[in-house]
Amino acid sequence: MEIVERAAGLFDYVILAVANNPKKNSLFTVEERIDLAQDSIKHLKNVSVRSTAVLIVKFAKENKAIALIRGLRSISDFEYEFQMALMNRSLAPEISTIFMMPDEKYMHLNSTVVKEIAALDGDISAYVPEIVEARLKSKLKI
């Protein structure tokens, strides 16, 4: 959420897109992820949450977005995101991709690591909003 908070300070309005990708085996349904995101950003008055099952540039065009904000944690993230940014630019040259680095304390995090820590009854409170921690522990039956 740290990148969303920073993006909210840069733009008049931010849409947090929650992708509905049936090929991914997510722990939470898209509806649950939307609820978690909405609870986590409710303090940000210029941010809304919407789901999408279409190409992100199509979603951006439909919502009159001017930019895609993408978080980069590592070089491997950059390689993938750079390739996607070039493809997105070829599909929608009017939409810019902006890469943002997370705060250093989040550089090593991804959903798999957080789930593993939670599954072993570790403390994830420094890494996720309270509502996410509670629902994750509930989902994992901890």
Order of alpha helices (4+ residues) and beta strands (2+ residues): alpha-beta-alpha-beta-alpha-beta-alpha-beta-alpha-alpha
